[in-house]
Amino acid sequence: MKIIISLYTILLSISSAIAQEKVLMQIDYSTDSKDLETILRFEQINLAKYTFSGDLKGKNYAVRINECKEGELVKVDTMFYSSQDEYFRMTKDTLNITFITKNENDELVFELNGNGFSSPKMNYEILESNGRYAYKDFLSAASSESYDIDNEFPLFTIITPTVYEDGSKSYCRVAQSGIKSENLGKEFDIPHYFVVTMTIE
């Protein structure tokens, strides 16, 4: 009986440990002032402050930009990877980073900012034949989402809208559809979009 109880306890502990291997992602879009918010909107700049929490201490992370055209993944660029230097390794169970994206003429610009550092700016040519490119996260009404810490997960997308037969357009239906990010182009007939993802290791 003691052996059975001990085995049950071990299995329960393992199951609990596996169940706890999640990372919580929260997003804050607030700015320090109304004036700054107005300037960002005028300049077509999006500022999103991300907080990740979980069993992160001692781990590394990588952020990638996935470019899709005609429903197919055509390019993957590494925006930032903390393993490039010990300085960037996570030293606590919370990570705060900020993403800045900007529509600039015929280019889309990405930048990541952390505690005392920033990534190189990443520039991509864009075509506005299907509507204006816009930033959208994958959250629903909530401002947070949990993901398996061992799997790559999406942070946000830069996307053109779904265009309906009556000429109306929708961004939210695309981003909050529940469809896997890599399938958005085929499902909604979107010729060009970007998905930014993260891996933790």
TAVEN-V670675 format. One record per pair of residues at least 6 apart in sequence whose C-alpha atoms are under 7 Angstrom apart, sorted by the first residue. I is the first residue (numbers start at 1). J is the second residue. D is the distance in Angstrom with one decimal. If there is no record, write none. Layout:
i: [I:I]
j: [J:J]
d: [D:D]
This chain:
i: [21:21:22:22:22:22:22:23:23:23:23:23:23:23:24:24:24:24:24:24:24:25:25:25:25:25:25:25:26:26:26:26:26:26:27:27:27:27:27:27:28:28:28:29:29:29:31:40:44:44:45:45:45:45:46:46:46:47:47:47:48:48:48:49:49:49:50:50:50:51:51:51:51:52:52:52:53:53:53:54:54:55:56:56:56:56:57:57:57:57:58:58:58:59:59:59:59:60:60:60:60:60:60:61:61:61:61:61:61:62:62:62:62:62:62:63:63:63:63:63:63:63:63:64:64:64:64:64:64:64:65:65:65:65:65:65:65:65:66:66:66:66:66:66:66:67:67:67:67:67:67:67:68:68:68:68:69:69:69:70:70:70:70:71:71:71:71:79:80:82:82:83:96:97:97:97:98:98:98:99:99:99:100:100:100:101:101:101:102:102:102:103:106:106:107:107:107:107:108:108:108:108:109:109:109:109:110:110:110:111:111:111:111:112:112:113:130:131:131:132:133:133:133:134:134:134:135:135:135:136:136:136:136:137:137:137:137:138:138:138:139:139:140:147:149:150:151:152:152:152:153:153:153:154:154:154:154:155:155:155:156:156:157:157:157:158:158:158:159:159:160:160:161:161:161:162:162:162:162:162:162:163:163:181:185]
j: [148:149:54:146:147:148:149:52:53:54:146:147:148:149:52:53:54:144:145:146:147:50:51:52:53:144:145:146:50:51:52:143:144:145:48:49:50:51:143:144:48:49:50:47:48:49:37:46:102:103:100:101:102:103:100:101:102:99:100:101:98:99:100:97:98:99:96:97:98:94:95:96:97:94:95:96:93:94:95:93:94:93:90:92:93:94:90:91:92:93:89:90:91:89:90:200:201:82:83:89:90:200:201:81:82:198:199:200:201:80:81:82:198:199:200:78:79:80:81:196:197:198:199:76:77:78:79:196:197:198:76:77:78:79:194:195:196:197:73:75:76:77:194:195:196:73:74:75:76:193:194:195:74:192:193:194:191:192:193:185:190:191:192:183:185:186:191:119:119:88:89:89:114:112:113:114:112:113:114:111:112:113:110:111:112:109:110:111:108:109:110:109:125:126:123:124:125:126:123:124:125:126:121:122:123:124:121:122:123:119:120:121:122:118:119:119:160:160:161:160:158:159:160:158:159:160:157:158:159:156:157:158:175:155:156:157:175:156:175:176:145:176:176:153:200:200:199:197:198:199:197:198:199:195:196:197:198:196:197:198:195:196:194:195:196:193:194:195:193:194:190:193:169:170:171:169:170:171:174:188:190:169:170:195:191]
d: [6.3:5.8:6.3:6.2:5.5:4.7:4.9:6.4:5.7:4.9:5.6:5.4:6.4:5.4:5.5:5.2:6.4:6.9:5.8:4.4:6.6:6.9:5.8:4.7:6.8:5.4:5.3:6.1:5.7:5.1:6.5:5.8:4.3:6.7:6.6:5.6:4.7:6.4:6.0:6.6:6.1:5.0:6.5:6.5:5.1:6.3:6.2:6.7:5.7:5.7:6.9:5.7:4.4:6.8:5.6:5.2:6.3:6.0:4.9:6.9:5.7:5.3:6.7:6.1:4.4:6.5:5.8:5.4:5.8:6.9:5.7:4.6:6.7:5.6:5.0:6.5:5.6:4.5:6.5:5.5:6.8:5.5:6.5:6.4:4.5:6.7:5.3:4.9:4.3:4.8:6.3:5.4:5.6:6.1:5.6:6.8:5.7:5.5:5.8:5.2:6.2:5.8:5.3:5.9:5.6:6.9:5.6:4.3:6.1:5.6:4.1:6.3:5.6:5.3:6.6:6.1:5.4:5.2:6.4:7.0:5.7:4.6:6.7:6.7:5.6:4.4:5.2:5.6:5.4:6.4:5.7:5.2:6.3:6.5:6.7:5.9:4.6:6.6:6.9:5.9:4.6:6.7:5.5:5.1:6.1:6.0:5.9:5.1:6.3:6.2:4.6:6.7:5.5:5.7:5.5:6.1:5.3:4.6:6.8:6.3:6.7:4.5:6.4:6.7:4.2:4.7:6.8:6.8:6.2:4.8:5.6:6.6:6.7:7.0:5.7:4.7:5.8:5.0:6.4:5.9:4.7:6.3:5.9:5.2:6.4:5.5:4.7:6.5:5.8:5.1:6.8:6.6:5.9:5.5:6.3:5.4:4.6:5.5:5.7:5.1:6.4:6.5:6.5:5.6:4.6:6.6:5.7:5.1:6.6:5.9:6.6:5.0:6.6:5.5:5.2:6.5:6.2:5.6:6.4:5.8:6.1:5.2:4.8:5.3:5.4:6.4:5.9:4.6:6.6:5.7:5.4:6.3:6.2:6.5:4.2:6.2:6.6:6.1:5.5:5.6:6.7:6.6:6.1:6.8:6.4:6.5:6.5:6.6:5.6:4.6:5.5:5.6:6.7:6.9:6.0:4.3:6.4:5.6:5.3:6.9:6.0:5.5:5.5:4.4:6.1:5.8:5.1:6.5:4.7:6.4:6.8:6.7:5.7:5.2:4.6:5.5:5.2:6.4:6.7:6.0:7.0:4.6:6.8:6.9:6.4]
